[in-house]
């Protein structure tokens, strides 16, 4: 699916959601939030099912037999996503401080967040080795400078893909 098709779908939804009841719109958005939290944390090894993710987010129910870390990953992801949506609604730019704030929210009750790593890291199963801390700080400066420039040159989806790829390559935060 190309960018224009996605924009058409988004516009269709935005133009027609007014004919839906408030409850249906809230349900659609809540289901998206739950699916997004589940898929995003599963990629990182979280073992909660989609149903368990729903229980944690929507019903505030803890899941027996699961690590507390996994519960917090779901809760924190949902909080961070809500924070990002608020920033977008306010048209706030993605800055270094905002990225650190997002990381802090994602790691609350799991580890200290919002602080760049000062050690080397490896990504299991990947050929790429993230830069050493000294090189990482240089690359981050280039990243934030390039981000500002690329915002005016790329469509939002292309910009998001570029931002994600570059940030993951730099890998500025420690793993748990």
N, C-alpha and C positions, 0 to 999 in steps of 0.2 A: 504494500500500500504506500503510495507516495504522499508527500506533504500536503498537496492540495486536497487529496481525498480525506485526509485526517481533518483538515480545516473545515471542509464541507460537513463532515459528521459532527464536529464540535458545534458549528454554527446551527445545524439542524436541531441538535439537542437544546442549545441555548434558546433558540427561537421558538421551540415548541414545549419546553418544560412548563411554561405558564399555563398550559391547558391541563396539566397534571395536578393532582392535589399536592399540597405541601407534604403530606405524609409519604406519598409515593416518591417524590423527589428526595426527601430525607432518607428513605429506604434505599434508593439507588446509590446515593452518595455514601451511606454507611456501609453497604455491601462492597462498594469499591474500596473503601478504607480497609475493611477486613481482609479482602482478597489481596490488596497491596501489601499489608503487613505480613500476611502469611507467606506470600511468594518471596518477598524481600528477605525475610528471616530464614526461610527454608534454604535459600541459596547459600546462606552462611552456616548451615548445619543445624538449625533449630528443628526439633522433632515434633513440635505441636502440629496437630492436624488443623484443617480449616475450621472444623467445628469447635475444636478447643480454642483456637484463636478468637472465634466469635464469642465464646464464653468469657474469655479474658477481657476483650475490648468492650463488648456490649453489655455484659451482665456482671462484670467485675468479679468473676469467679476464678479462683486459683485452681490449677489442675494437679491432682494428686499424682505422685509418681514421676513428676517432671522436675528437672533442676530449676531452682529459683531463678537462675540466670536466664533460662529460656522464657520464663514468665515476664521478667523485666525487659527482655529483648522485644517482646510483643508490645508491652505497655509503652516502652520508650520509643519504639518505631512509630506508634500511633501518635504520641505526643509530638515527636519531631516532624512528622508529616503535617500535623495541624499547624505547627509553628511555621513551616514552609508555606503552607497555604495562606496564612495570615500575612506573611511577608510579601507574597505575590499580590494579594488583595490590596495591600498598602503601596504596591509598586516599589518596594525596597530592593535595592541592588544586592547581588550576591557578593559580599565582601569577605575579607579574611576573618574578621570578628564574627560575622554571621555563620561562617563555616565552622568556626570553633564552638559557637553556641549550639549549632546542630549536633556536633559531635558530643558535646557535654550532655545534651538531652538524651542522645542515643545510648550513652554509657552510664547514665545515672543508676546507682545501686549495683553496678557491675564492676566498674573500674574508674579511675580518675580520667575524665575526659576533657576535651578542649585544649589539650596541650600536645604540641608536636613531639614526635619521637626523637630521642637522642641516641638511639642505637640502630644498628643495621637490622633489617628484617628480610625474610625470604617468604615468597608466596609458594606454598606447597603445590606441586604439580605444574608450575609455570616456568617457562624458559626465561622470562624477564626477571631480573634482579633489581629491586628498587634502589635508588641512589643512596649513598652514604648520607648521614645527617648533614654534613657540611654542604654537599652537592644538592641535597634535598631543599635546603633553604634558598639556594640560588634558583633552583627550578621553580619553587613556589613563587618567588618574586616575578619570574618570567610568566608563570601561569596567570597570576592576578593581573599583570599588565596586559597580556594577550586577551584575557577574558573581556576586559573593558573594550578593547579594539574589536574583537570578534562579535560582540553584541550587536554592533551596527552592520555587520557584514553577513550574518547568517540568520536563517529562519530559526524559530525557537526550538524545533526538534533537532535540527542539525547542531545548534549551539549546545543543547543538553547532551547530545551524544559526544561531542567534542570535549565538553567539560568533564563528563564522566570518565572518558578514556584517558584524558591527560591527568586527572586527579588520581585515578587508580594506578597509573604508571608511576607517579611520584610517591604514592602511598605514605602520606605524611604522618599518619597516626599509628601508634603501636597496636599490634593485635593483642587480644586478651591473653 
